[in-house]
Amino acid sequence: MSNKEKAKVRMSKGAYKELLRMYGENPVLFMREVCGMEPFAWQVRFLEALQGSKFIVRPSGHGTGKTTITAVAMLWMLLVWEDCHIHATSATYDQLKGILWNQFKQIVFNSAISEWLEIDESKAVNKAFPNHWAKPQAWSKDKPQAWAGEHCKHPIGVFDECSDIDDAIYEAWSGSAYHEGSRTILLGQPRRKEGMLFKASQNDRYNVEHISTEGILGQEDFVAEAAASYGEDSDYYRIRVLGLFPRSDNSCMFPNATLKKIEDCEVKGVPVAGLDLAGSGGDNTILVIRRDNVVIGIHQFDFDEDVLLTKTREVILDTLKRYGCKALAMDTNGLGDGLGKFLREVPDFELLPVVGSKKARNESKYHNRRSEAYGRLAELWPDLQFLNGGVNYDDLRKIATQLSATRQFFDKDMRIQVLEKKDIKKELKGESPDYADALAYSAMLKITEHRAEENIEYPGTRSRYA
């Protein structure tokens, strides 16, 4: 059979027999001659694994060609394996239809045997053997039965970005997964030390290979940028480039939080503040004042909810004025809405809302605004000092304890995400991370260094903030 660039092959009994003779036991040659593509070394090992391994697990870095090789494998199985039913899914519907299934269709259309299949958005069928088919199948944890009881000689399950697929789907698929002729293919970025990809990677009975982006043709710039931006020792580089799981799940953002001390230090720059307004359930209202990289004041207020819109705004505004502080970052959601409206009307004052669930300013790096606040604090943290006379030891102890419980991981788009406040409270045995939140909010107000060093009087201009 000739390369697909030379001619399309018309379907006939003779041609099909020739296909099975030449490629039935050689998927690598099938990729080269029928699909007209040269596989990477790891893709060769992947195709060879199809012939003898029931479970194929590939944690992968970015841009390694895992979607391409999965599509090639699906096409090969669909043509050469008798009574083959392929169920392909991904973490999201967009990933499934927009990436995986579109790639499969492209591989089919560009192959030498494109006329041998009928394919649309919902199914691909082998024209010679209509009981050979593949389909993109969205999953729902409320309807796992859709994945149960596949009755055929070769049931195939393809699970892309599988860590984000509910365990109920795998439980339903398990009845087919151990069928004599079955294959289960598990793919994805190894973002978390939990979920199906991680559990499968620890199983010695499975065919497992971690796929690195290093050495992949065309990905040199991406690898260099990841190393420069995050460092080769970072979890980001491990996941996104090396195809390895992070060193620890939900890794601590502030591993040395307890080492901070109260000290005498030089204070410069204009004051900015972060406020965490108390809700119910034992929360505290905490105001943190910072000048450049020095925390110069921490105040706790005990307010009844009934007076939040009167006493709170007066006392907090008086405290800010006492420090000469004209910039405040706070959560204006819920109870903070009234205080936020009041502060917006204060002349020569700048309010930065930090509604945690809203989109981050740097949307490509952070999952949401709360994650961004803690991410900025983590960048500031190594140089951050706590002023003797402005911060007491009990306040510092609470900050250290709460930051030690603040953990980060990567979402499905490889953006930094911190644990939700309710999850941090569980880590703290019910204590709310009010001090840490207020300090993190203050980090959203970052005065440029040249402005601070020039000691220019602060007029409250938004453009001064990063």
DAHUMO-V425295 format. One record per backbone hydrogen bond with DSSP energy under -0.5 kcal/mol. CO is the residue of the C=O (numbers start at 1). NH is the residue of the N-H. E is the energy in kcal/mol with one decimal. If there is no record, write none. Layout:
co=CO nh=NH e=E
co=CO nh=NH e=E
//
This chain:
co=3 nh=6 e=-1.9
co=3 nh=7 e=-1.5
co=8 nh=10 e=-0.6
co=12 nh=16 e=-2.5
co=13 nh=17 e=-2.2
co=14 nh=18 e=-2.0
co=15 nh=19 e=-2.2
co=16 nh=20 e=-2.4
co=17 nh=21 e=-2.3
co=18 nh=22 e=-2.5
co=19 nh=23 e=-2.8
co=20 nh=24 e=-1.5
co=23 nh=26 e=-1.2
co=26 nh=30 e=-1.8
co=27 nh=31 e=-2.1
co=28 nh=32 e=-1.9
co=29 nh=33 e=-3.1
co=30 nh=34 e=-1.9
co=30 nh=35 e=-1.6
co=31 nh=37 e=-2.2
co=33 nh=4 e=-0.9
co=34 nh=112 e=-2.3
co=37 nh=39 e=-0.6
co=40 nh=44 e=-1.8
co=41 nh=45 e=-1.7
co=42 nh=46 e=-2.0
co=43 nh=47 e=-2.4
co=44 nh=48 e=-2.3
co=45 nh=49 e=-1.7
co=46 nh=50 e=-1.0
co=47 nh=50 e=-0.5
co=48 nh=51 e=-1.1
co=49 nh=52 e=-1.2
co=49 nh=53 e=-2.4
co=54 nh=56 e=-0.5
co=54 nh=184 e=-3.1
co=55 nh=57 e=-0.5
co=55 nh=207 e=-2.6
co=56 nh=186 e=-2.9
co=57 nh=209 e=-1.9
co=58 nh=188 e=-1.1
co=59 nh=211 e=-2.8
co=61 nh=64 e=-0.7
co=65 nh=69 e=-2.2
co=66 nh=70 e=-1.8
co=67 nh=71 e=-2.1
co=68 nh=72 e=-2.2
co=69 nh=73 e=-2.4
co=70 nh=74 e=-2.4
co=71 nh=75 e=-2.1
co=72 nh=76 e=-2.6
co=73 nh=77 e=-2.6
co=74 nh=78 e=-2.3
co=75 nh=79 e=-1.3
co=76 nh=80 e=-2.3
co=77 nh=81 e=-2.1
co=80 nh=82 e=-0.6
co=81 nh=84 e=-0.6
co=83 nh=85 e=-0.5
co=83 nh=154 e=-2.3
co=84 nh=86 e=-0.5
co=84 nh=133 e=-2.3
co=85 nh=87 e=-0.6
co=85 nh=156 e=-3.0
co=86 nh=88 e=-0.6
co=86 nh=135 e=-2.2
co=87 nh=158 e=-2.8
co=88 nh=137 e=-3.4
co=89 nh=160 e=-2.5
co=92 nh=96 e=-2.2
co=93 nh=97 e=-2.9
co=94 nh=98 e=-2.1
co=94 nh=99 e=-0.5
co=95 nh=99 e=-1.1
co=95 nh=100 e=-2.3
co=96 nh=101 e=-3.0
co=97 nh=102 e=-0.6
co=99 nh=103 e=-2.2
co=100 nh=104 e=-2.1
co=101 nh=105 e=-2.5
co=102 nh=106 e=-2.1
co=103 nh=107 e=-2.3
co=104 nh=108 e=-2.3
co=105 nh=109 e=-2.8
co=106 nh=110 e=-2.0
co=107 nh=111 e=-0.6
co=108 nh=111 e=-1.2
co=111 nh=114 e=-0.9
co=112 nh=9 e=-3.3
co=113 nh=116 e=-1.9
co=114 nh=117 e=-1.2
co=116 nh=127 e=-2.4
co=117 nh=119 e=-0.5
co=118 nh=125 e=-3.0
co=123 nh=120 e=-2.2
co=124 nh=134 e=-2.4
co=125 nh=118 e=-2.5
co=125 nh=127 e=-0.6
co=129 nh=132 e=-2.7
co=131 nh=133 e=-0.7
co=132 nh=126 e=-2.4
co=133 nh=86 e=-2.6
co=134 nh=124 e=-2.9
co=135 nh=88 e=-2.4
co=135 nh=137 e=-0.6
co=136 nh=138 e=-0.6
co=140 nh=143 e=-1.7
co=141 nh=144 e=-0.5
co=143 nh=146 e=-1.5
co=144 nh=147 e=-2.4
co=145 nh=148 e=-1.6
co=149 nh=151 e=-0.6
co=150 nh=152 e=-0.8
co=154 nh=85 e=-1.9
co=155 nh=183 e=-1.8
co=156 nh=87 e=-3.1
co=156 nh=158 e=-0.5
co=157 nh=159 e=-0.5
co=157 nh=185 e=-3.1
co=158 nh=89 e=-2.6
co=158 nh=160 e=-0.6
co=159 nh=162 e=-0.6
co=159 nh=187 e=-2.7
co=160 nh=91 e=-0.6
co=161 nh=164 e=-1.4
co=162 nh=165 e=-1.6
co=166 nh=169 e=-1.7
co=166 nh=170 e=-0.8
co=167 nh=171 e=-2.2
co=168 nh=172 e=-1.8
co=169 nh=173 e=-2.2
co=170 nh=174 e=-1.5
co=172 nh=149 e=-0.5
co=172 nh=175 e=-0.8
co=173 nh=176 e=-1.7
co=173 nh=177 e=-2.3
co=174 nh=178 e=-1.1
co=176 nh=179 e=-1.8
co=179 nh=182 e=-1.7
co=183 nh=157 e=-2.6
co=184 nh=56 e=-2.6
co=184 nh=186 e=-0.6
co=185 nh=159 e=-3.1
co=185 nh=187 e=-0.5
co=186 nh=58 e=-2.8
co=187 nh=162 e=-2.5
co=188 nh=60 e=-2.4
co=189 nh=191 e=-2.3
co=190 nh=246 e=-0.6
co=192 nh=194 e=-1.0
co=194 nh=198 e=-0.5
co=195 nh=199 e=-2.3
co=196 nh=200 e=-2.8
co=197 nh=201 e=-1.8
co=198 nh=202 e=-1.0
co=199 nh=202 e=-0.6
co=200 nh=203 e=-1.5
co=202 nh=204 e=-0.7
co=203 nh=206 e=-1.7
co=206 nh=208 e=-1.0
co=207 nh=57 e=-3.2
co=210 nh=212 e=-0.6
co=211 nh=61 e=-2.3
co=213 nh=216 e=-2.3
co=215 nh=217 e=-0.5
co=216 nh=219 e=-2.0
co=219 nh=223 e=-2.3
co=220 nh=224 e=-2.3
co=221 nh=225 e=-2.5
co=222 nh=226 e=-2.5
co=223 nh=227 e=-2.1
co=224 nh=228 e=-2.3
co=225 nh=229 e=-2.6
co=226 nh=230 e=-2.2
co=226 nh=231 e=-0.8
co=227 nh=231 e=-1.1
co=231 nh=234 e=-1.4
co=234 nh=238 e=-2.0
co=235 nh=239 e=-2.7
co=236 nh=240 e=-3.1
co=237 nh=241 e=-1.9
co=237 nh=242 e=-2.1
co=238 nh=243 e=-0.6
co=238 nh=244 e=-2.9
co=239 nh=243 e=-0.6
co=240 nh=62 e=-3.4
co=241 nh=213 e=-3.6
co=248 nh=251 e=-0.7
co=251 nh=408 e=-3.0
co=254 nh=257 e=-1.6
co=256 nh=259 e=-1.7
co=257 nh=260 e=-1.1
co=261 nh=386 e=-0.7
co=263 nh=388 e=-2.2
co=266 nh=268 e=-0.5
co=270 nh=292 e=-0.7
co=271 nh=326 e=-0.6
co=272 nh=290 e=-3.2
co=273 nh=329 e=-2.4
co=274 nh=288 e=-2.8
co=275 nh=277 e=-0.6
co=275 nh=331 e=-0.8
co=276 nh=286 e=-2.2
co=284 nh=286 e=-0.7
co=285 nh=301 e=-2.6
co=286 nh=276 e=-2.5
co=287 nh=299 e=-2.8
co=288 nh=274 e=-2.2
co=289 nh=296 e=-1.7
co=289 nh=297 e=-1.4
co=290 nh=272 e=-2.8
co=290 nh=292 e=-0.5
co=291 nh=294 e=-1.8
co=293 nh=385 e=-2.6
co=294 nh=291 e=-2.9
co=294 nh=296 e=-0.7
co=295 nh=387 e=-2.5
co=297 nh=289 e=-3.1
co=299 nh=287 e=-2.7
co=301 nh=285 e=-1.3
co=301 nh=303 e=-0.7
co=304 nh=307 e=-1.9
co=305 nh=308 e=-1.2
co=307 nh=310 e=-1.3
co=307 nh=311 e=-0.8
co=307 nh=312 e=-1.5
co=308 nh=313 e=-0.6
co=310 nh=314 e=-1.5
co=311 nh=315 e=-2.6
co=312 nh=316 e=-2.7
co=313 nh=317 e=-1.9
co=314 nh=318 e=-2.3
co=315 nh=319 e=-2.2
co=316 nh=320 e=-2.4
co=317 nh=321 e=-2.3
co=318 nh=322 e=-1.9
co=319 nh=323 e=-1.2
co=320 nh=324 e=-0.5
co=320 nh=325 e=-3.0
co=321 nh=324 e=-1.0
co=324 nh=326 e=-0.5
co=326 nh=350 e=-2.5
co=327 nh=273 e=-1.7
co=328 nh=352 e=-3.0
co=329 nh=275 e=-2.4
co=330 nh=332 e=-0.8
co=330 nh=354 e=-2.8
co=333 nh=336 e=-2.0
co=334 nh=337 e=-1.7
co=335 nh=338 e=-0.5
co=335 nh=339 e=-0.7
co=336 nh=340 e=-2.5
co=337 nh=341 e=-2.2
co=338 nh=342 e=-1.9
co=339 nh=343 e=-2.6
co=340 nh=344 e=-1.9
co=341 nh=345 e=-0.7
co=342 nh=345 e=-1.1
co=343 nh=346 e=-1.1
co=346 nh=349 e=-0.9
co=350 nh=328 e=-2.3
co=351 nh=353 e=-0.6
co=352 nh=330 e=-1.8
co=354 nh=356 e=-0.8
co=355 nh=358 e=-2.0
co=356 nh=370 e=-2.0
co=358 nh=369 e=-2.5
co=361 nh=363 e=-1.3
co=362 nh=365 e=-1.3
co=362 nh=366 e=-2.1
co=365 nh=416 e=-3.0
co=368 nh=372 e=-1.9
co=369 nh=373 e=-2.1
co=370 nh=374 e=-2.0
co=371 nh=375 e=-2.3
co=372 nh=376 e=-2.6
co=373 nh=377 e=-1.9
co=374 nh=378 e=-2.3
co=375 nh=379 e=-1.5
co=376 nh=380 e=-1.9
co=377 nh=381 e=-2.4
co=378 nh=382 e=-0.6
co=380 nh=383 e=-1.3
co=380 nh=384 e=-0.6
co=381 nh=384 e=-1.3
co=385 nh=295 e=-3.1
co=386 nh=263 e=-2.7
co=387 nh=390 e=-1.6
co=387 nh=391 e=-2.0
co=390 nh=298 e=-1.0
co=391 nh=389 e=-0.6
co=392 nh=396 e=-2.0
co=393 nh=397 e=-2.3
co=394 nh=398 e=-2.0
co=395 nh=399 e=-2.3
co=396 nh=400 e=-2.7
co=397 nh=401 e=-2.5
co=398 nh=402 e=-2.6
co=399 nh=403 e=-2.7
co=400 nh=404 e=-1.9
co=401 nh=405 e=-0.8
co=403 nh=254 e=-0.5
co=403 nh=406 e=-1.2
co=405 nh=407 e=-0.7
co=406 nh=253 e=-2.3
co=406 nh=254 e=-0.5
co=407 nh=419 e=-2.1
co=408 nh=251 e=-0.7
co=409 nh=417 e=-2.7
co=411 nh=414 e=-2.3
co=415 nh=411 e=-2.2
co=416 nh=367 e=-2.9
co=417 nh=409 e=-2.4
co=420 nh=423 e=-0.7
co=420 nh=424 e=-2.1
co=421 nh=425 e=-2.2
co=422 nh=426 e=-1.2
co=423 nh=427 e=-1.7
co=424 nh=428 e=-1.9
co=425 nh=430 e=-3.4
co=426 nh=429 e=-1.5
co=428 nh=431 e=-1.2
co=432 nh=434 e=-1.9
co=433 nh=437 e=-2.4
co=434 nh=438 e=-2.4
co=435 nh=439 e=-2.2
co=436 nh=440 e=-2.6
co=437 nh=441 e=-2.7
co=438 nh=442 e=-1.8
co=439 nh=443 e=-1.1
co=441 nh=444 e=-1.5
co=442 nh=445 e=-1.5
co=444 nh=446 e=-0.9
co=445 nh=447 e=-0.6
co=446 nh=466 e=-1.1
co=448 nh=452 e=-1.7
co=449 nh=453 e=-2.7
co=450 nh=454 e=-1.7
co=451 nh=455 e=-0.7
co=451 nh=456 e=-1.1
co=452 nh=269 e=-0.6
co=452 nh=455 e=-0.9
co=457 nh=459 e=-0.6
co=461 nh=464 e=-1.9
co=462 nh=465 e=-2.2
co=464 nh=448 e=-0.8
//
